[in-house]
């Protein structure tokens, strides 16, 4: 006696369908939503939000979301230059639309500020980004 009806097997194939990643675009100066986008504009906003939020600080985000940049403040220049690219790549790697992070260029340390410019290569194109602290 069969336990499953005839013709029903366990070899069911699933088809993965890529869906658009529509994002509400925020106009920070007007403090309002200015529309929706799923391309390079949405990626620019996603990268900014990931880098501006410290990992493990906000309960609304998973433990995989955000960056770990705050504890680099006050560290030696050489340590920051070696550690910052890894931390930025790690933070952005959770978004599958980001292909790579490249071309890190550091400014010479000044009295109060230091900056790092880099490129974020996405499926929609390349973004230029700068982190200042």
C-alpha positions in Angstrom: 0.0 0.0 0.0 1.4 3.4 -1.1 1.6 6.2 1.4 1.8 8.9 -1.3 -0.7 9.3 -4.1 0.5 8.0 -7.5 2.5 10.5 -9.6 3.5 12.6 -6.7 7.3 12.5 -6.0 9.7 14.3 -3.7 11.7 15.6 -6.7 9.9 18.9 -7.0 12.1 21.6 -8.6 11.9 25.2 -7.4 12.4 28.1 -9.7 14.1 31.2 -8.3 12.7 34.4 -9.6 14.7 37.6 -9.2 12.4 40.4 -8.1 13.1 44.1 -8.2 14.5 45.7 -5.1 12.4 48.9 -5.0 13.5 51.3 -2.3 12.0 54.4 -0.9 14.4 57.2 -1.7 14.8 59.7 1.1 15.4 63.4 0.5 17.4 64.1 3.7 17.3 67.9 3.2 13.5 68.0 3.0 13.1 65.1 5.5 10.6 63.3 3.3 10.3 60.4 0.9 10.9 61.6 -2.6 10.0 58.5 -4.6 11.0 55.0 -5.3 14.0 53.5 -7.2 15.6 50.2 -7.7 18.8 51.2 -9.5 22.0 53.1 -8.8 20.2 55.8 -6.7 18.8 53.1 -4.4 22.3 51.5 -4.1 23.9 54.8 -3.2 21.3 55.1 -0.4 21.8 51.5 0.8 25.6 52.0 1.0 25.2 55.2 3.0 22.8 53.6 5.4 25.0 50.5 5.9 28.1 52.6 6.6 26.3 55.1 8.9 24.8 52.5 11.2 27.1 50.8 13.6 26.7 47.0 13.8 24.9 45.6 16.9 23.7 49.1 17.9 20.1 49.1 16.7 17.7 46.2 17.4 15.7 46.8 14.2 18.7 45.6 12.1 20.0 42.0 12.1 23.4 41.3 13.5 24.7 41.1 9.9 23.8 44.7 9.1 25.9 47.8 9.6 29.6 48.6 9.9 32.2 48.5 12.7 34.0 51.8 12.2 33.6 53.6 15.5 36.3 51.8 17.4 38.8 52.9 14.8 38.6 56.5 16.0 41.8 57.4 17.8 43.8 54.5 16.4 47.2 54.8 14.7 47.1 55.8 11.0 48.8 52.6 9.8 46.3 50.4 11.7 43.4 52.3 10.2 44.8 52.0 6.7 45.2 48.2 7.1 41.9 47.6 8.9 39.3 50.0 7.3 39.2 48.3 3.8 38.4 44.9 5.4 35.7 46.4 7.6 34.0 48.3 4.8 34.1 45.2 2.5 32.7 43.1 5.3 29.9 45.6 6.0 28.9 45.9 2.3 29.2 42.1 1.6 25.7 41.4 3.1 24.0 43.1 0.1 24.1 40.7 -2.9 23.8 43.6 -5.3 27.3 44.8 -4.3 30.0 43.0 -6.4 33.1 44.5 -4.9 34.7 47.4 -3.1 37.9 48.7 -4.7 40.5 51.5 -5.0 40.9 52.7 -1.4 42.6 56.0 -1.2 43.4 57.5 2.2 44.1 61.2 3.0 47.0 62.1 5.0 46.0 62.4 8.7 45.2 65.9 9.8 44.7 67.2 13.2 41.0 66.2 13.6 39.8 64.5 10.4 40.9 61.7 8.1 39.1 60.5 5.0 39.0 57.4 2.8 37.7 57.4 -0.7 36.7 54.1 -2.5 34.5 52.7 -5.3 31.6 50.4 -4.7 30.9 48.2 -7.8 27.3 47.1 -7.9 25.1 45.3 -10.5 23.8 48.7 -11.5 27.1 50.5 -11.9 29.9 52.0 -9.8 29.5 54.4 -6.9 32.2 56.7 -5.5 32.0 56.9 -1.8 34.0 58.7 1.0 34.1 58.0 4.7 35.3 60.9 6.9 36.0 60.6 10.6 
